[in-house]
Amino acid sequence: MMPARLKKANLRDEALSQLSATALILSLLSVAPRQIVPAQALIAAGRLFEMTERSIRVALNRLDAEAKVRKLSRGLYGFAEGAEGVRREVKNWIEAEDRVVEWSGAWIAAYTGDVSRTDRKRLRRHEGALRLRGFRPLRQDLWIRPDNLRGGVQAVAADLVALGLAKDSIVFIASSFSAAEDPVTRTLWDSASLLEGYSRLIEELKRSEERASSLSIDQALVETLSIGRYVIRHILLDPLLPKALLATDDRYRLIEQMRQYDRLGQRLWQAFLARYVNNERAPDVGSTRHAPRSG
């Protein structure tokens, strides 16, 4: 979900502080033609973010061990066959609003009382899966969200399992709650903070796109990737509440604004990657201006 309060500090600095070598590699693979990137391009991109060659290679090895990235040939990397989860999340933010359907007033519930608490890492992944799909705890061991996602309880349950939901969980439909509980269900999500977050992120994207043409290419590359990834993360963590619980117009506007911003970032980064894919000399990215709206 969006944080209770998005910090008032410079968003660019905050976004940069959250970007790791692993995240950079996955981001560039997502935007690259055929989702294949030479190691030298990843290393050069890392330098833009003040990441060392060693940190990029360590991250590549870690992603390889986690079956998210594989070495296709000498110095050439792509997504591993088992990295469908990474690709699915890229698709999820773009199609976020398409996943929302009319809400009947019913809830999807997850009972987790039989889940083991001994494996803390697995438990964090289990609860992270619930939060990632907008669930909130109504009571201890009982999590709920509105039943307003396409595919209903079966699709949501399968999605939760893929994300790491513990096998001992029970996912089911709760058609309604008692008069005493119903008001509580509607306050589990901080609507005011969600709305404030939408507005702020929309304005940040607009400002970043407007100043892009005045930045050097290296500055524009760094800014579009870091800010874009920051906003996408917030979209992915959004609970996708129905209109009955939250005014959703700004959420829709944020996703549309991010789609436009993403097109700018993709143009810049695909041009950067093309220099390496075509075996051309890497550009001095700090010496050239660009006009992003004209491509």
Backbone as CSV, one residue per row, in Angstrom:
resi,resn,N_x,N_y,N_z,CA_x,CA_y,CA_z,C_x,C_y,C_z
1,MET,0.833,-1.192,0.000,0.000,0.000,0.000,0.865,1.238,0.000
2,MET,0.257,2.375,-0.292,1.019,3.613,-0.190,1.290,3.901,1.285
3,PRO,2.457,4.471,1.614,2.764,4.748,3.009,1.787,5.734,3.598
4,ALA,1.696,5.727,4.951,0.752,6.622,5.624,0.986,8.064,5.206
5,ARG,2.228,8.432,5.047,2.563,9.771,4.561,3.757,9.667,3.632
6,LEU,3.605,10.042,2.380,4.770,10.112,1.500,5.655,11.246,2.002
7,LYS,6.914,10.976,2.162,7.807,11.974,2.732,7.836,13.239,1.893
8,LYS,7.987,14.377,2.581,8.042,15.664,1.893,9.427,15.955,1.346
9,ALA,10.401,15.078,1.655,11.752,15.277,1.135,11.748,15.114,-0.380
10,ASN,12.850,15.497,-0.999,12.981,15.398,-2.444,12.711,13.969,-2.900
11,LEU,11.717,13.812,-3.761,11.327,12.468,-4.188,12.422,11.808,-5.008
12,ARG,13.158,12.605,-5.803,14.231,12.028,-6.600,15.279,11.370,-5.719
13,ASP,15.664,12.045,-4.632,16.652,11.478,-3.713,16.102,10.231,-3.032
14,GLU,14.845,10.285,-2.640,14.222,9.127,-1.993,14.164,7.949,-2.960
15,ALA,13.797,8.218,-4.217,13.704,7.158,-5.219,15.077,6.546,-5.481
16,LEU,16.106,7.377,-5.570,17.458,6.880,-5.808,17.944,6.017,-4.650
17,SER,17.615,6.415,-3.437,18.076,5.665,-2.263,17.472,4.267,-2.216
18,GLN,16.362,4.055,-2.897,15.684,2.764,-2.875,16.086,1.860,-4.049
19,LEU,16.949,2.360,-4.938,17.315,1.597,-6.125,18.569,0.775,-5.866
20,SER,18.455,-0.529,-5.936,19.588,-1.427,-5.745,20.109,-1.908,-7.091
21,ALA,21.261,-2.560,-7.079,21.812,-3.129,-8.312,20.872,-4.190,-8.876
22,THR,20.265,-4.981,-8.003,19.313,-6.004,-8.444,18.125,-5.366,-9.147
23,ALA,17.569,-4.318,-8.542,16.418,-3.636,-9.138,16.775,-3.003,-10.472
24,LEU,17.977,-2.455,-10.578,18.421,-1.849,-11.832,18.480,-2.896,-12.947
25,ILE,19.051,-4.049,-12.658,19.171,-5.111,-13.661,17.798,-5.562,-14.141
26,LEU,16.883,-5.810,-13.211,15.544,-6.267,-13.584,14.798,-5.192,-14.374
27,SER,15.008,-3.937,-14.009,14.348,-2.842,-14.734,14.838,-2.766,-16.168
28,LEU,16.150,-2.904,-16.372,16.704,-2.807,-17.727,16.334,-4.022,-18.581
29,LEU,16.263,-5.189,-17.969,15.815,-6.362,-18.719,14.366,-6.199,-19.161
30,SER,13.569,-5.565,-18.333,12.149,-5.365,-18.664,11.973,-4.434,-19.850
31,VAL,12.862,-3.452,-19.987,12.702,-2.451,-21.044,13.479,-2.814,-22.309
32,ALA,14.428,-3.753,-22.204,15.299,-4.067,-23.335,14.552,-4.815,-24.435
33,PRO,14.900,-4.553,-25.699,14.342,-5.338,-26.800,14.634,-6.821,-26.585
34,ARG,13.626,-7.661,-26.735,13.720,-9.108,-26.541,14.150,-9.477,-25.115
35,GLN,14.199,-8.489,-24.219,14.552,-8.694,-22.815,15.899,-9.401,-22.670
36,ILE,16.862,-8.932,-23.464,18.235,-9.429,-23.426,19.179,-8.229,-23.322
37,VAL,20.135,-8.292,-22.395,21.036,-7.152,-22.163,22.475,-7.647,-21.999
38,PRO,23.440,-7.018,-22.683,24.851,-7.353,-22.468,25.300,-6.899,-21.078
39,ALA,26.200,-7.665,-20.488,26.706,-7.310,-19.166,27.354,-5.934,-19.179
40,GLN,28.049,-5.589,-20.283,28.710,-4.285,-20.337,27.709,-3.138,-20.281
41,ALA,26.519,-3.350,-20.846,25.492,-2.315,-20.764,25.005,-2.160,-19.325
42,LEU,24.863,-3.276,-18.615,24.435,-3.227,-17.207,25.491,-2.535,-16.355
43,ILE,26.748,-2.823,-16.634,27.840,-2.196,-15.873,27.879,-0.698,-16.146
44,ALA,27.724,-0.314,-17.427,27.711,1.107,-17.786,26.524,1.818,-17.153
45,ALA,25.373,1.163,-17.139,24.199,1.756,-16.496,24.431,1.904,-15.000
46,GLY,25.078,0.911,-14.410,25.370,0.987,-12.974,26.224,2.192,-12.631
47,ARG,27.178,2.525,-13.512,28.044,3.688,-13.250,27.225,4.976,-13.157
48,LEU,26.146,5.063,-13.953,25.304,6.257,-13.888,24.722,6.446,-12.495
49,PHE,24.523,5.312,-11.794,23.937,5.352,-10.450,24.999,5.182,-9.364
50,GLU,26.260,5.348,-9.761,27.397,5.235,-8.848,27.485,3.844,-8.230
51,MET,27.163,2.822,-9.040,27.305,1.431,-8.625,28.560,0.867,-9.274
52,THR,29.319,0.085,-8.535,30.561,-0.475,-9.062,30.274,-1.687,-9.959
53,GLU,31.269,-2.021,-10.796,31.135,-3.218,-11.630,30.953,-4.453,-10.753
54,ARG,31.653,-4.485,-9.649,31.538,-5.638,-8.750,30.108,-5.788,-8.229
55,SER,29.478,-4.687,-7.851,28.121,-4.771,-7.306,27.132,-5.278,-8.353
56,ILE,27.349,-4.893,-9.611,26.480,-5.381,-10.690,26.687,-6.874,-10.902
57,ARG,27.943,-7.310,-10.915,28.216,-8.738,-11.139,27.726,-9.592,-9.970
58,VAL,27.860,-9.092,-8.757,27.334,-9.815,-7.587,25.814,-9.941,-7.685
59,ALA,25.159,-8.864,-8.097,23.702,-8.897,-8.250,23.284,-9.870,-9.344
60,LEU,24.038,-9.912,-10.454,23.746,-10.867,-11.531,23.850,-12.305,-11.023
61,ASN,24.889,-12.585,-10.255,25.060,-13.933,-9.711,23.922,-14.291,-8.759
62,ARG,23.495,-13.321,-7.964,22.395,-13.570,-7.020,21.098,-13.847,-7.779
63,LEU,20.824,-13.047,-8.798,19.609,-13.242,-9.588,19.643,-14.566,-10.337
64,ASP,20.833,-14.968,-10.776,20.990,-16.268,-11.431,20.685,-17.390,-10.446
65,ALA,21.203,-17.271,-9.222,20.956,-18.292,-8.198,19.477,-18.367,-7.823
66,GLU,18.779,-17.243,-7.924,17.356,-17.198,-7.588,16.470,-17.550,-8.783
67,ALA,17.090,-17.947,-9.895,16.366,-18.341,-11.117,15.494,-17.209,-11.658
68,LYS,15.990,-15.983,-11.552,15.300,-14.836,-12.131,15.990,-14.363,-13.415
69,VAL,17.294,-14.547,-13.473,18.094,-14.134,-14.632,18.999,-15.292,-15.014
70,ARG,19.273,-15.457,-16.298,20.208,-16.507,-16.726,21.189,-15.948,-17.750
71,LYS,22.358,-16.549,-17.770,23.381,-16.174,-18.726,23.123,-16.908,-20.028
72,LEU,22.860,-16.159,-21.091,22.510,-16.770,-22.372,23.743,-17.177,-23.159
73,SER,24.761,-16.346,-23.071,26.054,-16.626,-23.692,27.059,-15.734,-22.982
74,ARG,28.273,-15.753,-23.448,29.292,-14.959,-22.757,28.910,-13.480,-22.778
75,GLY,28.718,-12.917,-21.566,28.433,-11.495,-21.442,27.026,-11.085,-21.838
76,LEU,26.099,-12.029,-21.968,24.750,-11.697,-22.395,23.748,-12.334,-21.436
77,TYR,22.810,-11.518,-20.924,21.872,-11.988,-19.908,20.420,-11.737,-20.326
78,GLY,19.544,-12.615,-19.841,18.112,-12.466,-20.078,17.344,-13.016,-18.888
79,PHE,16.024,-12.880,-18.912,15.206,-13.448,-17.853,15.297,-14.975,-17.887
80,ALA,15.304,-15.592,-16.716,15.247,-17.042,-16.637,13.824,-17.509,-16.930
81,GLU,13.709,-18.782,-17.289,12.395,-19.321,-17.612,11.457,-19.272,-16.409
82,GLY,12.018,-19.327,-15.210,11.192,-19.302,-14.008,10.910,-17.918,-13.479
83,ALA,11.160,-16.890,-14.272,10.988,-15.507,-13.790,9.636,-14.931,-14.170
84,GLU,8.621,-15.774,-14.293,7.306,-15.284,-14.682,6.750,-14.291,-13.676
85,GLY,7.112,-14.466,-12.404,6.613,-13.545,-11.379,7.071,-12.120,-11.625
86,VAL,8.328,-11.958,-12.056,8.859,-10.629,-12.358,8.108,-10.021,-13.531
87,ARG,7.913,-10.811,-14.588,7.205,-10.310,-15.760,5.752,-9.989,-15.430
88,ARG,5.150,-10.812,-14.577,3.755,-10.588,-14.225,3.571,-9.258,-13.505
89,GLU,4.525,-8.909,-12.638,4.406,-7.649,-11.905,4.525,-6.453,-12.835
90,VAL,5.363,-6.569,-13.878,5.459,-5.487,-14.870,4.104,-5.289,-15.533
91,LYS,3.478,-6.393,-15.895,2.165,-6.331,-16.546,1.102,-5.816,-15.582
92,ASN,1.226,-6.169,-14.296,0.184,-5.823,-13.328,0.002,-4.317,-13.154
93,TRP,1.099,-3.544,-13.172,0.914,-2.107,-12.958,0.281,-1.466,-14.184
94,ILE,0.659,-1.926,-15.369,0.108,-1.346,-16.590,-1.390,-1.614,-16.681
95,GLU,-1.811,-2.800,-16.268,-3.202,-3.202,-16.402,-3.951,-3.170,-15.077
96,ALA,-3.449,-2.374,-14.122,-4.039,-2.370,-12.783,-5.543,-2.105,-12.808
97,GLU,-5.961,-1.060,-13.522,-7.392,-0.723,-13.539,-8.218,-1.782,-14.263
98,ASP,-7.614,-2.481,-15.201,-8.342,-3.531,-15.921,-8.653,-4.717,-15.022
99,ARG,-7.945,-4.825,-13.898,-8.178,-5.933,-12.975,-9.332,-5.659,-12.018
100,VAL,-9.807,-4.422,-12.001,-10.866,-4.035,-11.057,-12.235,-4.225,-11.700
101,VAL,-13.160,-4.852,-10.964,-14.533,-5.036,-11.424,-15.482,-4.393,-10.414
102,GLU,-16.742,-4.327,-10.785,-17.754,-3.739,-9.899,-17.825,-4.527,-8.590
103,TRP,-17.941,-3.800,-7.496,-17.963,-4.444,-6.170,-19.390,-4.713,-5.722
104,SER,-19.671,-5.947,-5.355,-21.008,-6.337,-4.898,-21.204,-6.094,-3.404
105,GLY,-20.118,-5.797,-2.695,-20.184,-5.634,-1.245,-19.627,-6.827,-0.501
106,ALA,-19.303,-7.910,-1.221,-18.714,-9.097,-0.591,-17.212,-8.892,-0.385
107,TRP,-16.624,-9.759,0.428,-15.207,-9.658,0.766,-14.501,-10.978,0.487
108,ILE,-13.231,-10.900,0.114,-12.381,-12.088,0.075,-11.623,-12.132,1.394
109,ALA,-11.702,-13.260,2.071,-11.076,-13.402,3.385,-10.009,-14.493,3.334
110,ALA,-9.001,-14.344,4.182,-7.948,-15.357,4.304,-7.751,-15.651,5.788
111,TYR,-8.000,-16.900,6.165,-7.773,-17.328,7.548,-6.384,-17.947,7.636
112,THR,-5.553,-17.447,8.562,-4.150,-17.878,8.626,-3.781,-18.439,10.000
113,GLY,-4.774,-18.863,10.769,-4.509,-19.335,12.129,-3.668,-20.591,12.205
114,ASP,-3.660,-21.398,11.143,-2.891,-22.646,11.148,-1.498,-22.492,10.549
115,VAL,-1.135,-21.279,10.185,0.174,-21.033,9.559,1.268,-21.038,10.624
116,SER,2.356,-21.757,10.354,3.477,-21.826,11.289,4.161,-20.469,11.419
117,ARG,4.533,-20.126,12.645,5.242,-18.864,12.913,6.722,-19.080,13.141
118,THR,7.218,-20.286,12.980,8.615,-20.574,13.322,9.598,-20.097,12.261
119,ASP,9.205,-20.154,10.985,10.074,-19.705,9.895,9.759,-18.246,9.596
120,ARG,10.547,-17.346,10.158,10.251,-15.921,10.075,10.325,-15.420,8.643
121,LYS,11.265,-15.939,7.861,11.408,-15.502,6.472,10.177,-15.895,5.665
122,ARG,9.721,-17.128,5.834,8.536,-17.585,5.111,7.295,-16.828,5.576
123,LEU,7.237,-16.522,6.868,6.084,-15.787,7.402,6.036,-14.378,6.819
124,ARG,7.199,-13.731,6.681,7.233,-12.392,6.088,6.756,-12.435,4.637
125,ARG,7.170,-13.471,3.914,6.730,-13.603,2.527,5.223,-13.858,2.458
126,HIS,4.728,-14.660,3.374,3.300,-14.962,3.453,2.479,-13.693,3.700
127,GLU,2.862,-12.924,4.700,2.118,-11.693,5.004,2.351,-10.641,3.929
128,GLY,3.539,-10.648,3.323,3.795,-9.718,2.226,2.894,-9.979,1.037
129,ALA,2.607,-11.266,0.763,1.697,-11.617,-0.333,0.310,-11.047,-0.074
130,LEU,-0.166,-11.162,1.151,-1.486,-10.639,1.503,-1.535,-9.124,1.345
131,ARG,-0.526,-8.445,1.843,-0.516,-6.976,1.752,-0.365,-6.511,0.303
132,LEU,0.437,-7.247,-0.479,0.632,-6.878,-1.878,-0.673,-6.936,-2.654
133,ARG,-1.590,-7.780,-2.256,-2.881,-7.875,-2.927,-3.987,-7.157,-2.159
134,GLY,-3.574,-6.228,-1.297,-4.543,-5.324,-0.680,-5.272,-5.860,0.527
135,PHE,-4.864,-6.993,1.075,-5.509,-7.535,2.275,-5.032,-6.781,3.519
136,ARG,-5.926,-6.651,4.490,-5.583,-6.061,5.779,-6.160,-6.947,6.886
137,PRO,-5.498,-7.016,8.049,-6.008,-7.875,9.131,-7.227,-7.251,9.824
138,LEU,-8.352,-7.953,9.774,-9.558,-7.520,10.496,-9.457,-7.945,11.957
139,ARG,-8.984,-9.138,12.169,-8.698,-9.697,13.488,-7.428,-10.526,13.361
140,GLN,-6.890,-10.960,14.482,-5.717,-11.816,14.415,-6.051,-13.061,13.577
141,ASP,-5.214,-13.325,12.603,-5.337,-14.489,11.712,-6.489,-14.393,10.718
142,LEU,-7.132,-13.234,10.604,-8.197,-13.074,9.610,-7.948,-11.799,8.806
143,TRP,-7.606,-11.987,7.534,-7.307,-10.880,6.629,-8.438,-10.758,5.614
144,ILE,-8.766,-9.532,5.213,-9.833,-9.347,4.227,-9.463,-8.274,3.205
145,ARG,-10.155,-8.316,2.059,-10.115,-7.258,1.063,-11.447,-7.310,0.315
146,PRO,-11.843,-6.210,-0.330,-13.074,-6.238,-1.134,-12.955,-7.251,-2.277
147,ASP,-14.037,-7.923,-2.573,-14.075,-8.871,-3.687,-14.386,-8.097,-4.970
148,ASN,-13.407,-7.328,-5.435,-13.607,-6.499,-6.632,-12.490,-6.680,-7.658
149,LEU,-11.797,-7.839,-7.600,-10.744,-8.113,-8.565,-11.219,-9.170,-9.554
150,ARG,-10.840,-8.974,-10.809,-11.277,-9.879,-11.877,-10.871,-11.328,-11.567
151,GLY,-11.805,-12.241,-11.782,-11.536,-13.650,-11.510,-11.998,-14.102,-10.152
152,GLY,-12.314,-13.134,-9.267,-12.863,-13.469,-7.967,-11.917,-14.232,-7.065
153,VAL,-12.494,-14.957,-6.126,-11.723,-15.603,-5.076,-10.760,-16.649,-5.633
154,GLN,-11.126,-17.365,-6.681,-10.249,-18.403,-7.225,-8.973,-17.793,-7.808
155,ALA,-9.136,-16.717,-8.589,-7.969,-16.065,-9.195,-7.094,-15.421,-8.128
156,VAL,-7.717,-14.772,-7.143,-6.947,-14.113,-6.083,-6.199,-15.151,-5.247
157,ALA,-6.849,-16.275,-4.931,-6.197,-17.327,-4.149,-4.983,-17.885,-4.880
158,ALA,-5.128,-18.136,-6.178,-4.004,-18.656,-6.969,-2.866,-17.638,-7.021
159,ASP,-3.216,-16.369,-7.150,-2.227,-15.297,-7.189,-1.481,-15.218,-5.864
160,LEU,-2.204,-15.323,-4.761,-1.583,-15.271,-3.436,-0.593,-16.419,-3.244
161,VAL,-0.967,-17.596,-3.672,-0.080,-18.754,-3.542,1.200,-18.527,-4.343
162,ALA,1.059,-17.996,-5.559,2.234,-17.715,-6.390,3.141,-16.684,-5.736
163,LEU,2.560,-15.772,-4.969,3.336,-14.721,-4.312,3.953,-15.176,-2.990
164,GLY,3.523,-16.343,-2.479,4.127,-16.848,-1.253,3.172,-17.090,-0.102
165,LEU,1.862,-17.103,-0.346,0.912,-17.391,0.726,1.162,-18.790,1.279
166,ALA,1.176,-18.927,2.601,1.412,-20.225,3.239,0.321,-21.214,2.864
167,LYS,0.703,-22.470,2.655,-0.231,-23.490,2.171,-1.329,-23.802,3.181
168,ASP,-1.108,-23.489,4.453,-2.120,-23.783,5.475,-3.188,-22.704,5.573
169,SER,-3.132,-21.700,4.720,-4.140,-20.636,4.722,-5.423,-21.128,4.063
170,ILE,-6.539,-20.524,4.444,-7.831,-20.809,3.819,-8.365,-19.495,3.249
171,VAL,-8.604,-19.462,1.938,-9.106,-18.261,1.270,-10.553,-18.525,0.862
172,PHE,-11.441,-17.615,1.229,-12.861,-17.846,0.987,-13.609,-16.524,0.839
173,ILE,-14.882,-16.594,0.479,-15.738,-15.414,0.340,-16.524,-15.191,1.627
174,ALA,-16.542,-13.939,2.086,-17.423,-13.519,3.186,-18.423,-12.540,2.585
175,SER,-19.669,-12.948,2.508,-20.655,-12.115,1.807,-20.983,-10.842,2.557
176,SER,-20.939,-10.893,3.896,-21.237,-9.685,4.683,-20.760,-9.890,6.110
177,PHE,-20.676,-8.774,6.839,-20.320,-8.814,8.252,-21.469,-8.239,9.069
178,SER,-21.420,-8.477,10.366,-22.461,-7.965,11.240,-22.441,-6.445,11.268
179,ALA,-23.521,-5.866,11.764,-23.611,-4.403,11.838,-22.483,-3.811,12.673
180,ALA,-22.001,-4.566,13.653,-20.908,-4.067,14.498,-19.576,-4.092,13.765
181,GLU,-19.370,-5.105,12.929,-18.095,-5.257,12.243,-18.004,-4.452,10.948
182,ASP,-19.126,-4.231,10.288,-19.093,-3.600,8.964,-18.388,-2.249,8.949
183,PRO,-18.652,-1.354,9.917,-17.929,-0.065,9.891,-16.415,-0.234,10.019
184,VAL,-15.991,-1.262,10.779,-14.566,-1.493,10.976,-13.907,-1.886,9.653
185,THR,-14.593,-2.728,8.870,-14.013,-3.183,7.610,-13.706,-2.024,6.682
186,ARG,-14.441,-0.949,6.802,-14.281,0.179,5.896,-13.211,1.172,6.344
187,THR,-12.592,0.907,7.481,-11.540,1.805,7.977,-10.171,1.111,8.024
188,LEU,-10.075,-0.068,7.443,-8.804,-0.797,7.469,-7.760,-0.167,6.549
189,TRP,-8.200,0.607,5.568,-7.297,1.260,4.618,-7.312,2.758,4.871
190,ASP,-6.147,3.382,4.844,-6.025,4.817,5.099,-6.336,5.581,3.811
191,SER,-7.616,5.872,3.608,-8.059,6.498,2.356,-7.431,7.871,2.153
192,ALA,-7.328,8.655,3.227,-6.782,10.003,3.102,-5.339,9.974,2.592
193,SER,-4.545,9.050,3.120,-3.150,8.955,2.691,-3.036,8.442,1.266
194,LEU,-3.924,7.517,0.892,-3.919,7.026,-0.481,-4.185,8.166,-1.455
195,LEU,-5.197,8.983,-1.165,-5.545,10.100,-2.050,-4.435,11.130,-2.104
196,GLU,-3.835,11.411,-0.946,-2.716,12.366,-0.912,-1.545,11.841,-1.735
197,GLY,-1.308,10.529,-1.633,-0.214,9.929,-2.392,-0.442,10.005,-3.892
198,TYR,-1.664,9.733,-4.345,-1.969,9.839,-5.773,-1.646,11.236,-6.283
199,SER,-2.141,12.245,-5.566,-1.969,13.630,-6.016,-0.502,14.012,-6.087
200,ARG,0.241,13.631,-5.064,1.651,14.020,-5.048,2.428,13.334,-6.169
201,LEU,2.177,12.054,-6.379,2.926,11.330,-7.402,2.577,11.813,-8.803
202,ILE,1.330,12.159,-9.035,0.932,12.723,-10.333,1.719,14.003,-10.605
203,GLU,1.794,14.888,-9.617,2.511,16.150,-9.786,4.007,15.919,-9.983
204,GLU,4.572,14.960,-9.256,6.004,14.671,-9.399,6.319,14.162,-10.810
205,LEU,5.465,13.298,-11.343,5.679,12.790,-12.698,5.596,13.907,-13.718
206,LYS,4.625,14.789,-13.559,4.483,15.910,-14.491,5.709,16.807,-14.447
207,ARG,6.182,17.125,-13.245,7.347,18.006,-13.115,8.589,17.360,-13.711
208,SER,8.768,16.069,-13.453,9.937,15.375,-13.970,9.922,15.348,-15.498
209,GLU,8.772,15.092,-16.092,8.685,15.055,-17.548,8.937,16.433,-18.150
210,GLU,8.454,17.481,-17.489,8.649,18.841,-18.003,10.112,19.264,-17.965
211,ARG,10.850,18.829,-16.933,12.253,19.265,-16.842,13.205,18.333,-17.584
212,ALA,12.691,17.214,-18.123,13.572,16.224,-18.759,14.401,16.816,-19.890
213,SER,13.795,17.699,-20.694,14.508,18.239,-21.848,15.640,19.175,-21.457
214,SER,15.673,19.623,-20.209,16.744,20.513,-19.764,17.872,19.744,-19.075
215,LEU,17.704,18.429,-18.941,18.718,17.614,-18.283,19.690,17.043,-19.309
216,SER,20.890,16.713,-18.855,21.798,15.949,-19.708,21.240,14.534,-19.829
217,ILE,21.708,13.785,-20.807,21.175,12.450,-21.027,21.384,11.564,-19.804
218,ASP,22.568,11.638,-19.192,22.789,10.781,-18.028,21.844,11.144,-16.886
219,GLN,21.588,12.447,-16.684,20.655,12.860,-15.639,19.232,12.388,-15.943
220,ALA,18.851,12.479,-17.219,17.502,12.049,-17.604,17.349,10.534,-17.466
221,LEU,18.389,9.780,-17.807,18.342,8.332,-17.643,18.168,7.950,-16.177
222,VAL,18.957,8.572,-15.330,18.887,8.274,-13.896,17.524,8.661,-13.333
223,GLU,17.052,9.852,-13.696,15.793,10.331,-13.115,14.594,9.512,-13.577
224,THR,14.515,9.224,-14.866,13.336,8.508,-15.353,13.263,7.093,-14.791
225,LEU,14.408,6.429,-14.648,14.357,5.071,-14.122,14.048,5.060,-12.634
226,SER,14.714,5.926,-11.867,14.520,5.900,-10.418,13.125,6.373,-10.032
227,ILE,12.672,7.489,-10.610,11.336,7.981,-10.273,10.265,7.049,-10.831
228,GLY,10.459,6.573,-12.062,9.480,5.668,-12.646,9.315,4.412,-11.823
229,ARG,10.427,3.822,-11.404,10.354,2.605,-10.604,9.694,2.883,-9.247
230,TYR,9.980,4.037,-8.672,9.382,4.413,-7.377,7.859,4.484,-7.495
231,VAL,7.378,5.121,-8.542,5.932,5.264,-8.724,5.289,3.918,-9.047
232,ILE,5.946,3.121,-9.895,5.409,1.800,-10.227,5.269,0.950,-8.972
233,ARG,6.238,1.038,-8.081,6.158,0.261,-6.839,4.919,0.653,-6.044
234,HIS,4.599,1.938,-6.006,3.413,2.376,-5.279,2.126,1.899,-5.966
235,ILE,2.154,1.860,-7.280,0.978,1.343,-7.998,0.798,-0.146,-7.697
236,LEU,1.905,-0.898,-7.695,1.825,-2.329,-7.419,1.340,-2.609,-6.002
237,LEU,1.665,-1.726,-5.067,1.254,-1.913,-3.675,-0.129,-1.342,-3.389
238,ASP,-0.745,-0.714,-4.380,-2.066,-0.124,-4.160,-3.096,-1.223,-3.928
239,PRO,-3.985,-1.067,-2.948,-4.990,-2.105,-2.668,-6.112,-2.191,-3.689
240,LEU,-6.165,-1.261,-4.652,-7.202,-1.270,-5.694,-8.601,-1.370,-5.076
241,LEU,-8.888,-0.409,-4.226,-10.185,-0.392,-3.551,-11.300,0.021,-4.505
242,PRO,-12.515,-0.400,-4.236,-13.656,0.004,-5.071,-14.081,1.433,-4.769
243,LYS,-14.880,1.999,-5.656,-15.332,3.376,-5.491,-16.115,3.581,-4.206
244,ALA,-16.791,2.555,-3.739,-17.580,2.679,-2.509,-16.703,2.936,-1.285
245,LEU,-15.417,2.576,-1.367,-14.499,2.777,-0.247,-13.512,3.905,-0.487
246,LEU,-13.302,4.284,-1.752,-12.300,5.303,-2.071,-12.618,5.931,-3.422
247,ALA,-12.511,7.257,-3.497,-12.651,7.937,-4.790,-11.469,7.521,-5.663
248,THR,-11.773,6.850,-6.769,-10.711,6.197,-7.549,-10.235,6.997,-8.762
249,ASP,-10.778,8.185,-9.000,-10.394,8.939,-10.198,-8.907,9.260,-10.221
250,ASP,-8.352,9.658,-9.063,-6.933,10.006,-9.026,-6.042,8.776,-9.219
251,ARG,-6.495,7.635,-8.777,-5.718,6.407,-9.016,-5.629,6.142,-10.518
252,TYR,-6.746,6.307,-11.197,-6.766,6.128,-12.644,-5.839,7.136,-13.319
253,ARG,-5.893,8.396,-12.868,-5.040,9.436,-13.460,-3.562,9.149,-13.213
254,LEU,-3.242,8.626,-12.031,-1.844,8.302,-11.727,-1.324,7.223,-12.675
255,ILE,-2.107,6.190,-12.906,-1.669,5.110,-13.793,-1.499,5.626,-15.217
256,GLU,-2.420,6.471,-15.672,-2.302,7.040,-17.019,-1.069,7.936,-17.127
257,GLN,-0.810,8.741,-16.084,0.365,9.606,-16.089,1.643,8.770,-16.104
258,MET,1.636,7.662,-15.369,2.808,6.794,-15.326,3.016,6.100,-16.664
259,ARG,1.950,5.726,-17.348,2.100,5.139,-18.682,2.787,6.107,-19.634
260,GLN,2.401,7.376,-19.567,3.018,8.398,-20.416,4.483,8.582,-20.047
261,TYR,4.765,8.638,-18.757,6.133,8.812,-18.281,6.987,7.607,-18.659
262,ASP,6.395,6.428,-18.609,7.111,5.196,-18.951,7.550,5.205,-20.411
263,ARG,6.739,5.776,-21.275,7.114,5.858,-22.695,8.358,6.723,-22.865
264,LEU,8.450,7.810,-22.106,9.650,8.655,-22.135,10.862,7.865,-21.668
265,GLY,10.749,7.195,-20.521,11.870,6.426,-19.989,12.301,5.313,-20.917
266,GLN,11.333,4.637,-21.531,11.686,3.547,-22.439,12.454,4.049,-23.655
267,ARG,12.051,5.191,-24.196,12.780,5.745,-25.354,14.235,6.015,-24.998
268,LEU,14.452,6.620,-23.848,15.811,6.961,-23.435,16.654,5.716,-23.184
269,TRP,16.087,4.757,-22.448,16.876,3.589,-22.076,17.075,2.628,-23.242
270,GLN,16.115,2.528,-24.138,16.313,1.674,-25.308,17.407,2.238,-26.214
271,ALA,17.478,3.569,-26.310,18.558,4.189,-27.089,19.906,3.919,-26.425
272,PHE,19.942,3.983,-25.101,21.176,3.693,-24.368,21.611,2.241,-24.591
273,LEU,20.678,1.311,-24.458,21.002,-0.108,-24.595,21.396,-0.466,-26.023
274,ALA,20.794,0.222,-26.996,21.075,-0.081,-28.402,22.548,0.122,-28.738
275,ARG,23.210,1.037,-28.053,24.629,1.280,-28.311,25.461,0.038,-28.022
276,TYR,25.038,-0.738,-27.033,25.790,-1.921,-26.634,25.343,-3.153,-27.399
277,VAL,24.052,-3.240,-27.649,23.535,-4.370,-28.430,24.125,-4.355,-29.826
278,ASN,24.319,-3.152,-30.364,24.874,-3.012,-31.715,26.393,-2.942,-31.732
279,ASN,26.981,-3.210,-30.555,28.440,-3.218,-30.430,29.068,-1.877,-30.788
280,GLU,28.336,-0.810,-30.575,28.892,0.516,-30.797,29.577,0.980,-29.525
281,ARG,30.413,1.956,-29.660,31.097,2.508,-28.495,30.078,3.171,-27.588
282,ALA,30.199,2.935,-26.290,29.268,3.536,-25.341,29.349,5.048,-25.432
283,PRO,28.214,5.736,-25.430,28.227,7.188,-25.561,28.697,7.873,-24.302
284,ASP,29.192,9.064,-24.460,29.459,9.928,-23.304,28.117,10.544,-22.927
285,VAL,27.376,9.841,-22.083,25.982,10.226,-21.850,25.845,11.561,-21.132
286,GLY,26.933,12.066,-20.596,26.822,13.337,-19.903,27.043,14.544,-20.780
287,SER,27.279,14.327,-22.072,27.669,15.468,-22.903,26.610,15.886,-23.910
288,THR,25.473,15.152,-23.962,24.490,15.411,-25.000,23.138,15.743,-24.411
289,ARG,22.470,16.748,-24.971,21.096,17.057,-24.566,20.130,16.291,-25.447
290,HIS,18.901,16.201,-24.981,17.928,15.479,-25.785,16.593,16.164,-25.699
291,ALA,15.720,15.843,-26.627,14.353,16.363,-26.628,13.408,15.180,-26.524
292,PRO,13.034,14.755,-25.291,12.329,13.492,-25.110,11.001,13.415,-25.845
293,ARG,10.257,14.497,-25.986,8.945,14.396,-26.599,9.039,14.154,-28.092
294,SER,10.163,14.481,-28.692,10.313,14.219,-30.118,10.994,12.889,-30.370
295,GLY,11.324,12.165,-29.281,11.971,10.859,-29.434,13.405,10.984,-29.853
